[in-house]
């Protein structure tokens, strides 16, 4: 398993936790972004994610390296899923280890915010009211596509 990857496979958190475990760390923080059924009062049926995979993985690695340096974390693993995702599926998972909990929490939060801001992964939301590309920066719905 690569610790920075984009995959079509179901994301399991356990391998990420195993990847970041370190006998000198007293904290592991995890984050899982899942597909929710309601967004701004609108029902979602499923999501589709697309990515420029090679660039996305390079940027995930860059964000990981920045996180380790900026927050004095020890290890980080980030996986983002693409393809069709159903309600409840894990779209993104992050695990961060550090000697102390504060750095681990801050590192995990920093990583997800940077992913949403920088990584070329696009989300199409399919709902009862049509299909929409969603801007990762604002979360706003784009033009309806049918």
N, C-alpha and C positions, 0 to 999 in steps of 0.2 A: 504494500500500500504506500502510495505517495502521500506525504503530509500536506500537500497543496494540490487539490485536484478538482476537476469538473467531471461529473459522471452521469450516466443514464441509470445507474443502479440505485436501488434503495439505499439510503444512508443509515448506517448503524453507528451509534455513538460510542459503543464499547471499544472498537479499534482506535478511535481518536484518543480516548482516555488512556489506553495502553501506550500509544505513541508518545504522549507528553509526560507520562509518569517519570519521576526522577526522585531518587532517594534523598536529595538535598532540598526538595520542595515540600512545603507544608500546605500548599493550596493547588487545587485544580478547579478552574471555573469552566463551565460549558454553556453554550448557547445553541438552541435549536430554533430555527425559523420554520414554522409550519404553515400549511395552506389552511386558511380560515374560510368558513362558509359565508360570513357576512362582512362586507366592506362598505362603509358609509351607508348602511341600511339596504344595500343591494346584495342579493343572493348570488354567490359564486357556485358554478357547477364544477369547474376544474380550471387549472392553470396550465399554460405551456411556457416553458423557458427555453430560450435559444441563447447561444453564446458563440463568441469568437474564441474557441477553446484554447488555442495556443497562447494567445495574448492574455486571456482570463487567468490561466494558470500562472503565467509569469507575474501578473499583477497580484494574485493571491500570495505568491511567494514574497514579493516586495513588501506587501502589507504585513505579512508575517514577520519579516526581518525588521521592519520599522517598529512593530509592536514589541518585539523582544528587546530592542535597543532602548526605545522610549520609556518603557515601564519596568525595566529590569526583570523581565520574565525569562524563564529558562527554555521552555519549548512551546510550540504552537502547532496546531493542525487545523486546516480549513478545507471543507469539502462542500461544493455546491452542486446541486442536481439540475439537470436539464431534461427536456422532454415533457411529456404529459404527467402532471401530478394531480392526484385526487385530494379531496378534503381530508385533512389530518396528516398527509404525507410531509416528510421533512424536506424542505427545499435547501436549507443551508445549515451546517453544523460547524461549530468552532470549539476547540478545547485549548486551554492555556494553563500552563503550570508556572508557578513562581514560589520563591521561598516563603512569601507572606501573602495573605489573601487580598490586600488592597491592590497590589500590582496586578494580580490575576484578574480581578474584577475590571479594573481600568483597561487592561490589555484586551480583554474580551469585547468590551464595549467599543473601544477604539477600532478594533478589527472589523466589526459588523458595520459601523458607520462608514469606514473607508471603502468597504466592499460595495455598499449601496451607492456611494459617490463615484467610484472610479472604474469598477470592473465591468467589462463589456458583456453583461448578461442582461437579456431583455425578457420581460414577462408579458404574456398575453392572457388576459383574464376573460374567461368564458362564463357568462352569467345569463340569467333569465332575460335580461334586457339587451343582449347582444354580446359581441366580443370587442375588447378594447386592449390596445397596447398601453401599458402603464409606465409612466416615466419613473425611473428609479430615484431621481433626485427629489421630486416633489410628491410622488405617490399619486399624482393626478391622472385621471383617465384621459386617454387620447381619443382619436377619432374612432367612431364605431366602424367595425369591419364585419361584414356578413358573408 
